Amino acid sequence: MSNSKSDTSRIAGFVLLLTLAAVSLGCGGMAQAPIDVTGNISIEGKPLNEGAVIFTDQKGERSYGEIHSDGSFVVPQVVPGTFRVAVSVPQRRRVKGDNADPARGARPMPVPVPPRYASVDSSGLQFDIAPEKPELTIELKR
């Protein structure tokens, strides 16, 4: 004959063990591996040639990617999900005269973008990033 108190204790321990196993599997199974998001960004068909794209997730965490001279970008190590996006383009003026730096003078001027794109709150840009489609085409409007 078995002791009912001992059996109840064993059953409770077994249920607790199953519950902990289910919770740990459920939490671990939902995390997605980070991916590199690649893409191109342009304004009215003209590629942006400088700046950064800024991805902000629903928790407010940000990821950045440099915009290359051909309008391409890579935002590394992004956990798939929904992101609001901002675009930062430097405001640079050409220097003329004796103070001009030939190296800087040879660089093309940044393609200007409207100021609304500088903030995720006003850009209107939102994208769903999925592991099976980590490429984006971002087309800005004036």
Disulfide bonds with the S-S distance in Angstrom:
none
